[in-house]
Amino acid sequence: MCYGNVHMPEDDDNLPPLRAQDYSEANDWPGYFAAVVGKEPRETLIAALDAFAREGFTDGLAVDIAAGEGRDTLALLGRGWRVMAMDGHPEAFTHLWPRVPDTLKRRLRTIEADFAEMKIEHCDFVNASFALPFCEPRHFPALWSRIVEAIRPGGRFAGQFFGDRDDWASMPGRTHHSRDQVLQLLESFEIELMREEERDDTPEVRKPKHWQIFHIAARKR
Ligand SMILES: C[S@@+](CC[C@H](N)C(=O)[O-])C[C@H]1O[C@@H](n2cnc3c(N)ncnc32)[C@H](O)[C@@H]1O
């Protein structure tokens, strides 16, 4: 597993503070976990859970891919789901486990796994928040096939794809998609939410960038 050699510049009073995006850019996942710990679950996760709830389905098995420090996993557990949380960095789970209420611990399994080797079990829901763009392009097609195969008919996928106009698209090891490619990936799904976010950072950020993000919640046919 390779996270690259991370060197984050020391914080400097003259520079804007380091934010989650700075740690993500550098693949500094411990730094990222510390920057986002305790944040709200993602809108795509909530959209999918609300759609399940409207169908009267509230206690399935979810696989949370690249779960990070666990913002979405905790929300899933809180709403009655069983969760298999996977991440390539062991520190993700040292943030997560102490925050899981004792009564919910038996519903959670955590597995340290790289995208290249992740085995995704048959499930109702795959959640992949801000995860798949960090998979190396050579491993992405197989990973995506495993995700699609794992979700039962009527189950859901939620997560983000980064667009080809996003500044990080030229970074080695990252996987970005055009809008048409995203639609192609989702051809066996009925798209329930597709929000395209395209914007520039304001200049106060340390390293302003252009963002293009597709926020997705979709139901497998
Ligand atoms: C931007 S974070 C997203 C975390 C969380 N899902 C969220 O929404 O905050 C990306 C996650 O991908 C994980 N990751 C990065 N490269 C990975 C790899 N090769 N295999 C598995 N996980 C990886 C990191 O450890 C990190 O938790």
PDBQT file of the ligand as one rigid body, heavy atoms in Angstrom, charges set to zero:
ROOT
HETATM    1  C1  LIG A 301     -11.077  12.054   1.396  1.00  0.00    +0.000 C 
HETATM    2  S1  LIG A 301     -11.044  10.682   2.492  1.00  0.00    +0.000 S 
HETATM    3  C2  LIG A 301     -12.776  10.287   2.643  1.00  0.00    +0.000 C 
HETATM    4  C3  LIG A 301     -13.096   9.653   3.947  1.00  0.00    +0.000 C 
HETATM    5  C4  LIG A 301     -14.594   9.573   4.294  1.00  0.00    +0.000 C 
HETATM    6  N1  LIG A 301     -15.301   8.663   3.425  1.00  0.00    +0.000 N 
HETATM    7  C5  LIG A 301     -15.214  10.942   4.262  1.00  0.00    +0.000 C 
HETATM    8  O1  LIG A 301     -16.200  11.152   3.569  1.00  0.00    +0.000 OA
HETATM    9  O2  LIG A 301     -14.723  11.829   4.974  1.00  0.00    +0.000 OA
HETATM   10  C6  LIG A 301     -10.402   9.406   1.468  1.00  0.00    +0.000 C 
HETATM   11  C7  LIG A 301     -10.256   8.073   2.188  1.00  0.00    +0.000 C 
HETATM   12  O3  LIG A 301      -9.695   7.134   1.275  1.00  0.00    +0.000 OA
HETATM   13  C8  LIG A 301      -8.808   6.288   1.970  1.00  0.00    +0.000 C 
HETATM   14  N2  LIG A 301      -7.855   5.758   0.984  1.00  0.00    +0.000 N 
HETATM   15  C9  LIG A 301      -6.951   6.457   0.266  1.00  0.00    +0.000 A 
HETATM   16  N3  LIG A 301      -6.249   5.651  -0.538  1.00  0.00    +0.000 NA
HETATM   17  C10 LIG A 301      -6.726   4.405  -0.321  1.00  0.00    +0.000 A 
HETATM   18  C11 LIG A 301      -6.436   3.122  -0.872  1.00  0.00    +0.000 A 
HETATM   19  N4  LIG A 301      -5.499   2.970  -1.802  1.00  0.00    +0.000 N 
HETATM   20  N5  LIG A 301      -7.140   2.063  -0.449  1.00  0.00    +0.000 NA
HETATM   21  C12 LIG A 301      -8.119   2.209   0.490  1.00  0.00    +0.000 A 
HETATM   22  N6  LIG A 301      -8.435   3.385   1.059  1.00  0.00    +0.000 NA
HETATM   23  C13 LIG A 301      -7.755   4.468   0.647  1.00  0.00    +0.000 A 
HETATM   24  C14 LIG A 301      -8.150   7.186   2.993  1.00  0.00    +0.000 C 
HETATM   25  O4  LIG A 301      -7.555   6.472   4.058  1.00  0.00    +0.000 OA
HETATM   26  C15 LIG A 301      -9.324   8.082   3.399  1.00  0.00    +0.000 C 
HETATM   27  O5  LIG A 301     -10.014   7.535   4.495  1.00  0.00    +0.000 OA
ENDROOT
TORSDOF 0
